[in-house]
Amino acid sequence: MEFVALLAGLAGLWLGTKATITGAVSVAERLGISEFVIGVVVLSVGSDLPELAIAVDAGIKNLNAGQASDIVVGSALGSTLGQIGFVLGIAGLVHHLHLPREVVIEQGIALLGSALLLAVVGWSGYVTSLEGWVLIAAYLGYLYFIAKGATEIPLEEEPLPGNGFGMSAFRLMMGLAIVGFSAELTVNGATEVAETLGVEQAFVAIVIIGLGSSLPELSISLGAAMEKRVMLSVGNLLGSNVFDTLVPVGVAAAIAGLDFKEDLLQQELGFLFVLTVIVMGFFYKQGIRKREGMFVLGFYLAYVMTELLAAK
């Protein structure tokens, strides 16, 4: 039964996020926002609602003397790894992904800086409420930086399809409601699956929830890449990774404090840092083509196999 709850939760997260994104993009277009900003801010935040909802739900459980810290940290890091490894690798196989070098430098600093900040606050093994607010403030600063430089990002030619403002807002609200309900199923299901299989919550969160909650990013970025909307595709992934590195852990810690295991700090966060350096190096040199996409995807799959073997 716990497997059914987990699968139902993940399915609900995907469906709810899809409705949320459709509404959010349509609303954003009517406000005249560039595609890069839509990707980095609107789509990334919208597609990261599963991670945020899971963080809030798990944070409340911790507040009530529960033990859901590994779910928060594991799903956040698993999602970032899935996005920059699995999703970006597949998108690179579909279309050549590239960015202006100044954008690569700016986003590279944001991605690596986010990972370093998370390592600093998690170094002691516990993220306090104050440190949680620091992580949230860092992300808000990132959003301000993106909004400030939005006019310097090139626009793409054709607008995205959309509906009327009222219908868009309705889809947005319905999507949020579905995501909130599904987060409860996902957290409970993941906890029960970990107990049934006799594996740590962190493994279930990293591999199952992390990759499962990356389905919206996969759908968006792959679809955008197939339509040759590079800025939208890459912007979604970069924004999502900064969000997932800072916000879920920050929100859960702000609610009740958060345990941060040493192995997650050294292994998952360390692997994320290395993979980010490699990916941004590819972007700086020539972008992500099929060869680079295969390398990044293979690197991620090798990591997943390592996790599977370690969990046995």
N, C-alpha and C positions, 0 to 999 in steps of 0.2 A: 504493500500500500504506500510505503514511503517513496518508492520509485515513481509511482503514479503522481503523487503530490509534487515531487521535484520536477517531473516532466511537464505537468500541468502548469506549474509556476513559471518555468522557462518559456513555455509556449505563450502564456499570458503576458510575460514581459516583452516578448518579441512583438506580439500583436498590438499590445498597448502602445509600445514605443513607435511602431510603424504609424499608427493613427496620430500620435502626438507629433511626429516629425512632419507628416503630410500637412497638418494644420499649421504648425510653426513656420514651415517654409513659405507657405502661401501668405501668411500674415506678414512675414519678413519682407517678401517681395513688394507688398503694397506700401511698405515703409521705405522702399528704395535702397535696401541694403545690398552691398556687393556679394557676389557668389563666394568669395574667399571668406568674408565675415560670416555668411550663412553657414559655410562649412565648419569654420573654426569655433564659432559661438553657438549659433542656433542648432545646427545638426549635431555637433559634438555634445552639447548639453542635453539636447533631446534624446539622442541615442544612448546617453549615459544615465538616463533616468533609472534604469534597472539597478546600476551600482549605487546610485544615491538612495533609492528606496530601500535596498538591502542594508545600506549603512545606517539609515534612520531606524529601521526595524530592529537591527541587531544592537544598535546603541541603546534603544529602549529596553531590550532584553538584558543588557549589561547593567542598566540602571536598576533593574528589578532583580539583581543578583544572578543573572544568567551568565552563560559562558559562550559568547558569540564573537569574541575578538578575532579568532582565526578566520571566521567566515568573512569579516570585513576586510582584513588585511589581505587574505588569500585571494578573494574575489577581485579586489582592486588591482593587485599586482598581476593576477592571472589575466585580467581583462587587458591591461596595458601590454603584456607580452603577446597575447593573442592578436591584438590590433596591429602592433608594429611588426610582428613576425608572421602570423598566419594571414591576416587580412591584407596587409601591405604586400606580402609576397605574391598572393593570388592576383591582386590588382595589377601588380607589375607584370605578370604573365599576360594580362589582357591588353594593356596599353602602356606605352612609355610614360612614366611619371617623372615630372621634372618641376623645379622651382627656380625662381631668380636667386642668385647667390646671396644677396642681402637678406632675403627671406629665410634661406637655409641657415644663415648665421644667427639671425634673430630667434628662429624657432628652435634651433639646436641649443642655444643658451637657455631658453625657457624649459626645454625637455630635460636637459642635464641638470640644470639648476633645481628643478622640481624634485628630481631623484635624489640629489645631494641634500636638499632640505628635509626630505622624508627620512633619509638616513640619519641626519643629525637629531631629529626629534625622536626617532625610534631607537637610538643608540643605547639608551639606558634600559630598554626592554619594556618601557611603559610610556605611552603618549598621554600627557596630562590634558585637562580641558583647555588650559591656556595655550598649549602647543597646538591643540586642534584649531583654535581660532587663528593662530599664526598661519597655519596651512591654508585656511579659508581666505584669509587676507591676502596671501601670496597669489592665490588664484584670481581674486578680484583685481589685483594689480595687473595680472596678465591680461585680463579682459579689457582693462582700461588702456593698456598698451596697444592691443589689437584695434580697439575702436579709434584710438587717436591716429593710428597709421592706416586706417581703412581706405582712405582716398588714394593711397599710394599703391594699392594692390590692383593689378589689371583686372578688368571685368571680362566675362566671357560673352559671346555674341547674343545667344538667344535666351530669353527668360524661361524659367521653369514653369511647367503647367500648374495651375492653381484653381481654386474654387472661390466663391464669394467669401467675403470677410466673415459673415455669420456662420457659414458652414465650416470654415477653417477653424474658427474659435471653438465651435462645438466639438470637432474632431480632437482638438487640442485638449479640451477638458475631459472628454471621454477616455482618451489615451492615458491621461494622468490617473484617472480613477482605476483603470484596469491595471496599470503598472503598480499602483499602491497595493491593491489586493493581491496581485501575483507575487509581490516581494515577500509577503508573509508566507505563502505556500513554498517559495523557494528556500527561504532560510530554515523553515521547519523541516522540509524535505531533505535538504542537504545535511542537516544535523542528524536526522534519523538514518540516512544512508551511510554516513560515516560510522555510526554506531553498529549498524547491521554488518557492514563489510569489515569492521575492525580496523579501519584506517583513520588517520588523523583528519580532523575537519579541514585543516589547511590544504590537504591534497585535493579533497572534493571541491573546495572553493577555487583553487587555482586552476584545475583542469576542467571540471564539469561546469561550474558556475561561471568561471572566468571566460572560457571559450563560448559557452552558451549565451551569456549576456553580450558577447561581441557580435552576435548574429545581426543586430541592426546596423552596426558599422560595416559588416561584410556586405550586406544588402545595398547600403547606400554607396559605399566606395566602389564596389564592383560595378554597380549600375552606372555610376558617374564615369568610371573609367571606360566602360563600353560605349558611352555616349561622348567620349573624349572631353569630358569636363574635368580636366586635371586638377585645377585649383579647388574645385568642390570636393573631389575625391580625397586628395592629400590633406586639404584643410580640415576635413572631418576627422581624419585619423590623428593628425597632430594635436588638434584641439582636444580630442577625446583622451589622448595619452596624458596631456597636462592635467586635465580634469581628474582622471582616475588616479593619478599619482598623488594629488593633493586633497581633493574634496571628500571622497568617501571616508578616508581615515580621519580627516579633519572634522567632519560632521559627527561621526560616531564618537570620537574622542571628546568633542565639545559637549556632547550629551552626558557621558558618564566616564570618560577616561578609557584607555584602550591598551591591552597587552600587545606587545610587539615581539614575537619570538626571534631569537638570535639567528636561527637557520633561515627564516624568511628575509631577514636583513642581509645576511651574507650571500645566500644563494639566489633567491628570486630577484631581489633588488640589485644585486651585483650583476646578474645576467641581463637584467633590463638595461643597466647602464652601458654594458659592453655592446649589446645589440643596438642601442640608440646611437652610440658612437659610429658603429659600422654603417647603419642606415643613413645617417646624416652625412657621413663621408661619401657614400654613393651619390646622394643628392648633390653634394658640393662639386663632385667631379663630373658626372654625366647624367645623373638621375637613376631611376630604377627601371631597367629594361628587363627582358626575359631572363637573361643570365643572372643579373643581380636578384631578380625576384625569386628564382630557383634557389639561390644561395641563402637568402633570408628565410624562405619557407623551410628549407632543409635544416637550417640552424635551429629554427623553432621546433620542428618535429623531433630533432635529436634531443632537445631539452625535455619535451614531453615524454619521450621514451625513458630518459633518465629518471624522471619523476615516477613513472609507472614502475620501473624496476626497484626504486627506493621504497615504494609503498608496499611492496610484497613482503 
